[in-house]
Amino acid sequence: MKFLQKPEGVEDYLFNKSKKIREMENKVIKTFELWGYNEVKVPMIEYAKTYHESQKDYRMFQFSDEKGYTLSLRPDFTPSVARLASTYFGREESLPLRLCYQGPVFRITTPRKGERKEFFQAGVELIGEKGPFCDGEIVALACEGLQVMGLEDFIISIGHVGFMDNLLEVLELDVEIQEKIKDVLNRRNLVEYENIVSGLDLSKKFKSILEELPEYQGDRQKLSELKNKFSDKKLLKSLEELDEIFEIVDRYGLLNKVSFDLSLLRRPGYYTGFLMEGYSSKTGFPLLGGGRYDELMSFYGESLPATGFAFFMDKLLDVATYDKEDNREADIYLSYESYVKGLKNVAISYAKDKRNQNLSLIMDLSPDNYEGAKERAANLNAKELHYIKQNDVKVEQIKRGSGC
């Protein structure tokens, strides 16, 4: 029956997978806190008007409450955190604010590989300060977060919204063509991009710049070389900001983990400056995304600059190393001689003592004889069987899978 199946675009997380994603979340939130970011919780349900016009690309789950107001399941953390910051903090607080979060977000998606309707994020927002030093901190924190979660095979790609906007302005393209170019680059559809560019009526010089744009990527040295290609002050300012981010990341000893990509664009449309995405050779999907959004906070009543990013925990789980089997391993399986009066209370006290020692323990709820307890311990992949007898406790190591 259809209603007994999960809908498309959502996932069930069984034992080890659920345990691993919680472990990753705990590690990354701890890392955020070590950098001075304080965790906040925001509701999964917001007024639909909470979401800025720039999030129109997201198809949100919407419904009405009992008063007729239109509500939405949270499609993005940044607007909710911006609303929270504007409501409870504002300019009277000591700036910048460093906030972090973790939890699910929800979007209506077209069923296709890699897209989910419910997925999990953990991220940070640095509010009330601007400049490459802040953005460099964000990039370095993203690198450290990936390393803390056990990933070394990654690269952070940085770009700049201002470069793309100013380049298209310099080329004097009409607004409709500009939006088409941004859309296909956002979707990383380079074939469609090439078709659009080839059909433009531009000088050979300008067309060459657009044709080469997807190749404007690489390390800091390549970025320095590109500065000589442009003379427009706004374009050079964007490149200089990226170079300053490289300098900050270099101070953290992470220069080999960062590259630039001047064709990089991201949804939603509230980004105003530096952009970032993180990749691993193990997957073609971004593991994280973020950037600078200096105008979004004014939508919530506080005109403050801000920058941030979010890890896509589902994608990170896909590339994480963990036991894919549903292994429900516990330290101890505890049973006892059920026919001996008073041993149930002894077993409960014994279990409390072991758990206080931070040992995981499964209590046998239907104890019978020792062999039966041993078989159940093996079936549940317990490390040890502790069997309480009238005068002592018998402890036996359990071999993995011996009960199968």
NORJOZI-V194205 format. One record per residue. N is the residue number from 1. SS is DSSP state (@ for helix, = for strand, . for the rest). PHI is phi in whole degrees, -180 to 180 (* if undefined). BURIAL is 1 if it has 9 or more other C-alpha atoms within 8 Angstrom, else 0. Layout:
<<N;SS;PHI;BURIAL> <N;SS;PHI;BURIAL>>
//
This chain:
<<1;.;*;0> <2;@;-59;0> <3;@;-72;0> <4;@;-91;0> <5;.;-104;0> <6;.;-78;0> <7;.;-67;0> <8;.;-65;0> <9;.;90;1> <10;.;-128;1> <11;.;-130;0> <12;.;-92;0> <13;.;-115;0> <14;.;-82;0> <15;@;-48;1> <16;@;-70;1> <17;@;-66;1> <18;@;-64;1> <19;@;-64;0> <20;@;-69;1> <21;@;-68;1> <22;@;-67;0> <23;@;-61;0> <24;@;-64;1> <25;@;-61;1> <26;@;-62;0> <27;@;-65;1> <28;@;-74;1> <29;@;-65;1> <30;@;-62;0> <31;@;-63;1> <32;@;-57;1> <33;@;-65;1> <34;@;-65;0> <35;.;-92;0> <36;.;93;0> <37;.;-94;1> <38;=;-99;1> <39;=;-75;1> <40;.;-126;0> <41;.;-117;0> <42;.;-122;0> <43;.;-69;0> <44;.;-76;0> <45;=;-111;0> <46;=;-131;1> <47;=;-63;1> <48;@;-59;1> <49;@;-70;0> <50;@;-61;1> <51;.;-92;1> <52;.;-64;1> <53;@;-55;0> <54;@;-67;1> <55;@;-96;1> <56;.;-64;0> <57;.;-69;0> <58;.;-81;1> <59;.;-92;0> <60;.;-96;1> <61;.;-76;1> <62;=;-123;1> <63;=;-161;0> <64;=;-105;1> <65;.;-90;0> <66;.;-67;0> <67;.;-99;0> <68;.;92;0> <69;.;-76;0> <70;=;-84;1> <71;=;-111;1> <72;=;-141;1> <73;=;-70;1> <74;.;-57;1> <75;.;-94;1> <76;.;-163;0> <77;@;-78;0> <78;@;-55;0> <79;@;-61;1> <80;@;-65;1> <81;@;-68;1> <82;@;-63;1> <83;@;-61;1> <84;@;-60;1> <85;@;-62;1> <86;@;-68;1> <87;@;-72;0> <88;@;-107;0> <89;.;-121;1> <90;.;79;1> <91;.;-71;0> <92;.;-74;0> <93;.;-80;0> <94;.;-72;0> <95;.;-100;0> <96;.;-83;0> <97;=;-85;1> <98;=;-118;1> <99;=;-123;1> <100;=;-135;1> <101;=;-160;1> <102;=;-159;1> <103;=;155;0> <104;=;-88;1> <105;=;-128;1> <106;=;-135;1> <107;.;-143;1> <108;.;-78;1> <109;.;-125;1> <110;.;-78;0> <111;.;-59;0> <112;.;-156;0> <113;.;-56;0> <114;.;90;0> <115;.;-103;1> <116;.;-127;1> <117;.;-84;1> <118;=;-125;1> <119;=;-147;1> <120;=;-116;1> <121;=;-129;1> <122;=;-141;1> <123;=;-157;1> <124;=;-136;1> <125;=;-133;1> <126;=;-111;1> <127;=;-115;1> <128;.;105;1> <129;.;-149;1> <130;.;-131;1> <131;.;118;0> <132;@;-60;1> <133;@;-61;1> <134;@;-65;1> <135;@;-65;1> <136;@;-64;1> <137;@;-62;1> <138;@;-61;1> <139;@;-64;1> <140;@;-64;1> <141;@;-65;1> <142;@;-62;1> <143;@;-61;1> <144;@;-66;1> <145;@;-61;1> <146;@;-63;1> <147;@;-66;1> <148;@;-62;1> <149;.;-83;1> <150;.;92;0> <151;.;-106;1> <152;.;-113;0> <153;.;-86;0> <154;.;-149;1> <155;=;-142;1> <156;=;-99;1> <157;=;-101;1> <158;=;-117;1> <159;=;-141;1> <160;=;-151;1> <161;@;-60;1> <162;@;-61;1> <163;@;-63;1> <164;@;-64;1> <165;@;-61;0> <166;@;-71;1> <167;@;-64;1> <168;@;-65;1> <169;@;-70;0> <170;@;-61;0> <171;.;-77;0> <172;.;57;0> <173;.;-84;0> <174;.;-71;0> <175;@;-59;0> <176;@;-62;0> <177;@;-67;0> <178;@;-57;1> <179;@;-67;0> <180;@;-63;0> <181;@;-63;1> <182;@;-63;1> <183;@;-63;0> <184;@;-71;1> <185;@;-69;1> <186;@;-59;1> <187;.;-84;0> <188;.;57;0> <189;.;-95;1> <190;@;-73;1> <191;@;-65;0> <192;@;-65;0> <193;@;-61;1> <194;@;-61;1> <195;@;-65;0> <196;@;-64;1> <197;@;-64;1> <198;@;-63;0> <199;.;-90;0> <200;.;-81;0> <201;.;-93;0> <202;.;-129;0> <203;.;-66;0> <204;@;-59;0> <205;@;-64;0> <206;@;-68;1> <207;@;-64;1> <208;@;-62;0> <209;@;-61;0> <210;@;-67;0> <211;@;-64;1> <212;@;-86;0> <213;@;-52;1> <214;@;-63;1> <215;@;-93;0> <216;.;-79;1> <217;=;-155;1> <218;=;147;1> <219;.;-91;1> <220;@;-63;1> <221;@;-62;0> <222;@;-65;1> <223;@;-64;1> <224;@;-61;1> <225;@;-66;0> <226;@;-69;1> <227;@;-59;1> <228;.;-76;0> <229;.;-86;0> <230;.;-121;0> <231;.;-119;0> <232;.;-63;0> <233;@;-63;0> <234;@;-68;1> <235;@;-64;1> <236;@;-66;1> <237;@;-62;0> <238;@;-62;1> <239;@;-65;1> <240;@;-66;0> <241;@;-63;1> <242;@;-63;1> <243;@;-65;1> <244;@;-66;1> <245;@;-64;1> <246;@;-55;1> <247;@;-63;0> <248;@;-64;1> <249;@;-62;1> <250;@;-62;1> <251;@;-62;0> <252;.;-83;0> <253;.;75;0> <254;.;-121;1> <255;@;-60;1> <256;@;-74;0> <257;@;-101;1> <258;=;-129;1> <259;=;-136;1> <260;=;-114;1> <261;=;-149;1> <262;.;-74;1> <263;.;-93;1> <264;.;-70;1> <265;.;-135;1> <266;.;-140;0> <267;.;-88;0> <268;.;-77;1> <269;.;-89;0> <270;.;-86;1> <271;.;-71;1> <272;.;-125;1> <273;.;-148;1> <274;=;-59;1> <275;=;-127;1> <276;=;-150;1> <277;=;-141;1> <278;=;-118;1> <279;=;-134;1> <280;=;-131;1> <281;.;-67;0> <282;.;-81;0> <283;=;-152;0> <284;=;-91;0> <285;=;-100;0> <286;=;-61;1> <287;=;-95;1> <288;=;-160;1> <289;=;-159;1> <290;=;175;1> <291;=;157;1> <292;=;-93;1> <293;.;-139;1> <294;.;-79;1> <295;.;-111;1> <296;@;-65;1> <297;@;-61;1> <298;@;-65;1> <299;@;-63;1> <300;@;-105;1> <301;.;101;0> <302;.;-129;1> <303;.;-83;1> <304;.;-129;1> <305;.;-70;1> <306;=;-159;1> <307;=;-150;1> <308;=;178;1> <309;=;-159;1> <310;=;-137;1> <311;=;-80;1> <312;=;-95;1> <313;@;-64;1> <314;@;-63;1> <315;@;-68;1> <316;@;-66;1> <317;@;-64;1> <318;@;-63;0> <319;@;-105;0> <320;.;-73;0> <321;.;-94;0> <322;.;-162;0> <323;.;-71;0> <324;.;-74;0> <325;.;-72;0> <326;.;-81;1> <327;.;-91;0> <328;.;-93;1> <329;.;-71;0> <330;.;-123;1> <331;.;-68;1> <332;=;-137;1> <333;=;-109;1> <334;=;-108;1> <335;=;-138;1> <336;=;-161;1> <337;.;-75;1> <338;.;-68;1> <339;.;-82;0> <340;.;-90;0> <341;.;-63;0> <342;.;92;0> <343;@;-72;1> <344;@;-61;1> <345;@;-66;0> <346;@;-63;0> <347;@;-64;1> <348;@;-63;0> <349;@;-64;0> <350;@;-62;0> <351;@;-64;1> <352;@;-60;0> <353;@;-64;0> <354;@;-67;1> <355;@;-67;1> <356;@;-66;0> <357;.;-88;0> <358;.;69;0> <359;.;-102;1> <360;.;-78;1> <361;=;-143;1> <362;=;-106;0> <363;=;-88;0> <364;.;-74;1> <365;.;-88;0> <366;.;-134;0> <367;.;-66;1> <368;.;-135;1> <369;.;-102;0> <370;@;-63;1> <371;@;-65;0> <372;@;-65;1> <373;@;-65;1> <374;@;-64;1> <375;@;-65;1> <376;@;-66;1> <377;@;-61;1> <378;@;-69;1> <379;@;-63;1> <380;.;-95;1> <381;.;57;1> <382;.;-73;1> <383;.;-75;1> <384;=;-138;1> <385;=;-103;1> <386;=;-111;1> <387;=;-118;1> <388;=;-86;1> <389;.;-106;1> <390;.;-61;0> <391;.;-118;0> <392;.;-159;0> <393;=;-121;0> <394;=;-93;1> <395;=;-115;0> <396;=;-135;0> <397;=;-69;0> <398;.;-109;1> <399;.;-76;0> <400;.;-60;0> <401;.;79;0> <402;.;-71;1> <403;.;-93;0> <404;.;-84;0>>
//
